[in-house]
Structure formats: structure tokens, C-alpha cells
Amino acid sequence: MREPGDPVFRMKTMWLMHGHPRPPGWYFWDETWGNEHGPFETEQLSRKKLAEYVEHLEGKLGEVNNG
């Protein structure tokens, strides 16, 4: 069961986001909770991609703070 505030989610059927069809699979919401990333085949892969996305954001934040 998902915890409240967990950005990883699964859609079992085709769905619409911003008027565009999205295939079933595992997704995660970005930091704004307005854009989804995916689909991924498994929850584990979705969580791995989320971690990579967060690392990317942290790197960009470091560039801004150090630049």
C-alpha cells in the first residue's frame, strides 16, 4: 500500500494526463506534483528513476548555489 505523499504510483489502464493518453505502468510525480514520469515496468524501476531524477535536481541546485 502506498504511503500518503508517496510520488510513485501505478495505473492499470490507459489514462489521460493533460489531455494526452498515457499507457498503463508505474510512474512518479515530479517535485511539483504536476508532471508524471514513466511509464516504467516495475515499482522498483520507477523508484530507481525517481532517485536518479532527485540526484539530477540536487546537482542542478548545487550548480546554482556554487555558481
C-alpha positions in Angstrom: 0.0 0.0 0.0 1.2 3.5 -0.9 2.0 5.9 1.9 0.5 9.4 1.9 2.8 11.7 0.0 4.5 8.8 -2.0 5.1 10.1 -5.5 5.3 6.6 -7.0 2.0 5.3 -8.4 0.6 2.6 -10.7 -2.0 3.0 -13.4 -3.5 -0.3 -14.5 -5.4 1.0 -17.6 -4.9 3.7 -20.2 -5.5 7.1 -18.7 -5.3 10.8 -19.7 -2.9 13.4 -18.4 -3.1 17.0 -19.7 -5.3 15.7 -22.4 -2.8 13.1 -23.7 -3.2 9.3 -23.4 -0.8 7.5 -21.1 -0.2 3.8 -21.2 -0.5 1.6 -18.1 2.5 1.2 -15.9 4.4 2.7 -12.9 5.0 6.4 -12.8 6.3 9.0 -10.4 5.3 12.7 -9.9 7.9 15.4 -10.1 8.7 17.9 -7.4 5.6 20.0 -8.4 3.2 17.0 -8.4 2.1 18.3 -11.7 4.1 16.2 -14.2 4.4 12.5 -14.3 7.5 10.5 -15.4 7.0 7.0 -16.9 5.7 4.5 -17.5 8.1 2.0 -16.0 7.6 -1.7 -15.9 8.0 -2.2 -12.2 7.6 -0.2 -9.0 11.3 -0.8 -8.2 12.4 0.7 -11.6 10.1 3.7 -11.0 11.7 4.3 -7.6 15.2 3.9 -9.1 14.3 6.5 -11.8 12.8 8.8 -9.1 16.1 8.6 -7.2 18.1 9.4 -10.3 15.8 12.4 -11.0 16.3 13.7 -7.5 20.1 13.3 -7.8 19.9 15.3 -11.1 17.9 18.1 -9.4 20.3 18.2 -6.4 23.2 18.5 -8.9 21.5 21.5 -10.6 20.8 23.1 -7.2 24.4 22.7 -6.3 25.4 24.5 -9.6 23.1 27.4 -8.8 24.4 27.7 -5.2 28.0 27.4 -6.2 27.9 29.4 -9.4 
